[in-house]
Amino acid sequence: MKTISSLIIASVLSISAVPAFAACTTEEAIVKAEEVAATVHRLADGDPVKANQLYEQLVALQLRNPTTDDHDPCQAYDRIVEELEKQNSPKE
């Protein structure tokens, strides 16, 4: 749970540099950050090693700075969730 709280805080802080003209409100971005944290929690399934791996993936995704393209922070969070899901889906 401590990791999830850290993820939410890190996610919320990462949107603080977003310009005021972004279409995504701060409240919407916070909800999206919570969705990212819930996704990490679900994918980790109580495994602290997996949670740490997911945290490292999340940091790497955020370092790519997806909000500098033609989308707002909410879309960036959606892309992060999508990428985490893709990278951690069961291999067939």
C-alpha positions as CSV (number, residue, x, y, z in Angstrom):
1,M,0.0,0.0,0.0
2,K,2.9,2.3,0.7
3,T,4.1,1.8,-2.9
4,I,0.7,2.8,-4.2
5,S,0.6,5.9,-2.2
6,S,4.1,6.8,-3.5
7,L,2.9,6.2,-7.0
8,I,-0.1,8.5,-6.6
9,I,2.1,11.2,-5.1
10,A,4.7,10.9,-7.9
11,S,2.0,10.9,-10.5
12,V,0.3,14.0,-9.2
13,L,3.6,15.8,-8.8
14,S,4.6,14.9,-12.4
15,I,1.6,16.8,-13.7
16,S,2.5,20.0,-11.8
17,A,4.6,21.2,-14.8
18,V,1.7,20.9,-17.2
19,P,0.6,24.2,-18.8
20,A,-2.7,25.8,-17.6
21,F,-4.2,25.6,-21.0
22,A,-4.3,21.8,-21.0
23,A,-7.8,20.3,-21.6
24,C,-7.4,18.0,-18.6
25,T,-8.2,19.5,-15.2
26,T,-6.2,18.9,-12.1
27,E,-9.0,16.9,-10.6
28,E,-9.3,14.7,-13.7
29,A,-5.5,14.2,-13.7
30,I,-5.6,13.1,-10.1
31,V,-8.3,10.6,-10.9
32,K,-6.2,9.3,-13.8
33,A,-3.2,9.1,-11.5
34,E,-5.3,7.0,-9.1
35,E,-6.2,4.7,-12.0
36,V,-2.5,4.2,-12.8
37,A,-1.9,3.3,-9.1
38,A,-4.9,0.9,-9.1
39,T,-3.5,-0.7,-12.3
40,V,-0.1,-1.2,-10.7
41,H,-1.7,-2.6,-7.6
42,R,-3.9,-5.0,-9.7
43,L,-1.0,-6.2,-11.8
44,A,1.3,-6.7,-8.8
45,D,-1.3,-8.9,-7.2
46,G,0.3,-8.5,-3.7
47,D,3.8,-9.5,-4.9
48,P,6.3,-6.9,-3.6
49,V,8.9,-7.8,-6.2
50,K,6.4,-7.4,-9.0
51,A,5.2,-4.1,-7.5
52,N,8.8,-2.8,-7.5
53,Q,9.2,-3.9,-11.2
54,L,6.0,-2.1,-12.1
55,Y,7.2,1.0,-10.2
56,E,10.4,1.0,-12.2
57,Q,8.4,0.6,-15.5
58,L,6.2,3.5,-14.4
59,V,9.2,5.7,-13.7
60,A,10.7,4.8,-17.1
61,L,7.4,5.7,-18.8
62,Q,7.2,9.0,-17.0
63,L,10.8,9.8,-17.8
64,R,9.9,9.5,-21.5
65,N,7.7,12.6,-20.7
66,P,4.6,11.6,-22.6
67,T,2.9,15.0,-21.9
68,T,5.2,16.9,-24.3
69,D,3.4,15.5,-27.4
70,D,0.0,16.6,-28.7
71,H,-2.0,15.3,-25.8
72,D,-2.9,16.3,-22.2
73,P,-1.9,14.7,-18.9
74,C,-5.1,12.6,-18.8
75,Q,-4.3,11.1,-22.2
76,A,-0.7,10.6,-21.0
77,Y,-2.0,8.6,-18.0
78,D,-4.2,6.6,-20.3
79,R,-1.2,5.8,-22.4
80,I,0.8,4.8,-19.3
81,V,-2.0,2.4,-18.2
82,E,-2.2,1.0,-21.7
83,E,1.6,0.4,-21.8
84,L,1.7,-1.2,-18.3
85,E,-1.1,-3.5,-19.3
86,K,0.7,-4.4,-22.6
87,Q,4.1,-5.0,-21.0
88,N,2.6,-7.1,-18.2
89,S,-0.1,-9.1,-19.9
90,P,0.2,-12.8,-19.6
91,K,2.2,-14.2,-22.5
92,E,0.3,-16.8,-24.6
